[in-house]
Amino acid sequence: MSERRIIDISQVLRPGMPNWPGEPEFGYTRKAEISDECPVNTGEVVMSTHAGTHADAPLHYHAEGVDSAASELSAYVGECVVYDARNAIDAVTAEDIEWDELEGAKRVLFRTYDRFPRAEWNSRFSAIDHEVVERLGNQGVVLIGTDTPSLDPMTSKTMDAHHAVRRHDMRILEGLVLQDVAEGRYELVALPLPIEGADASPVRAILRELP
């Protein structure tokens, strides 16, 4: 049996990476270095819980939601569909989707970028319309992902897509890098860190070809 290919769909966390305005910039500081007096390298990381590729915990959009540490993990592991929604303008709407392609899906990842904007922040990213989230929830989807920083528009105050997720007890992945991924079905693994009290967590998200 040939080994199944692994595709890394995570952003590289680095100083100067695009960051949601007002959130802490990513920083890494070396605290100890290998030398005659020290046998190891160690470092300190400062970052937003929403830096790079991350999983929103329900606590992010609901005061009584669970934190990252308490998030049940099964939604983040299993078969998924990568769906090419680059035809959408401003937001992915129900009319932009060929729904037959998502039949039976439990996890759906939307690609909206031709090339992921690694060098600069893009405030005009394509959101996911809340009606799309509602329809996915009604068909039993447990996780929705996107290559943008948020399901909702950057200026949203109502967070309609996030609250649609809450109503269906789904989970969210944001900031995925899908530019080199062909549309289709894969195995997803993207586990949040068990950070007590955290509203989100960075993840190392991968896709693996199905057998």
Secondary structure, 3 states (H helix, E strand, C coil): CCCCCEEECCCCCCCCCCCCCCCCCCEEEEEECCCCCCCCCEEEEECCCCCCCEEECHHHCCCCCCCCCCCCCHHHEEEEEEEECCCCCCEECHHHCCHHHHCCCCEEEEECCCCCCCCCCCCCCCEECHHHHHHHHHCCCCEEEECCCCCCCCCCCCCHHHHHHHHCCCEEEECCCCCCCCCEEEEEECCCCCCCCCCEEECCCEEEECC
